[in-house]
Amino acid sequence: MARLPRLDLPHIPQHIVQRGNNRLPCFLDDADRRRYLHLLREALLDTDVALHAYVLMDNHVHLLVTPPEVGAVSRLMQKLGRQYVGHFNARYRRTGTLWEGRYKSCLVDSENYVLHCSRYIDLNPVRARMTDDPARFAWSSCAPLCGQRDDPLLSPHPAYAKLGATRAERAAAYRSLLREALSGDDLEAIRTYLQQQRAWGRDDFRAMVEAKTHRFAGTRPAHRPRTRPTPQ
């Protein structure tokens, strides 16, 4: 059976995750990470997709982006994935796939949902116990959003811009948000909507997505395997 196309609407943010095949590393050193970011910047310029947050973990990548038109994110990921795999395979004299199937993505509502998603992405290294301070992790959007360095890759989302009238105010407000732990419900929702590739947000947001795409945008309960009665 053919796979359904992803939910995709112009000017609606998307949270993307792409994992290494069999959860194996897709970055073996900092040179790989620099090459990936270089290729990411080229793909962003080529597709006019705006990048709001990102993190490069050892075996997967998270991106928060907004496309200008339907299909732009798919073109971005195809171009980026194909070129990076070519680099990786040539450098390490290997062949075959690097990524675990297709990337996953979900639509993200505006305002608080975008900021929650950005925090989720930037706090990945903390949850993985790679650092205690997310802004010290070199391969994410955290330091730029906290005002510690510039990053030409990033185009701040309007929700971030509303955090303050100046760059310093926005950075300070974002640092405060990072100190607030995401709730268990938020973490579960972000992961579930991303895994099922739906639309994370308010009820009226999902209703809008369903009206425009003619697709169900909510999540479904996970199917659990039937268990046999335990012998008495």
Secondary structure, 3 states (H helix, E strand, C coil): CCCCCCCCCCCCCEEEEEEEHHHCCCCCCHHHHHHHHHHHHHHHHHHCCEEEEEEECCCEEEEEEECCCCCHHHHHHHHHHHHHHHHHHHHHCCCCCCECCCCEEEEECCCHHHHHHHHHHHCHHHHCCCCCCHHHCCCECHHHHCCCCCCCCECCCHHHHCCCCCHHHHHHHHHHHHHCCCCHHHHHHHHHHHHHCCEECCHHHHHHHHHHHCCCCCCCCCCCCCCCCCCC
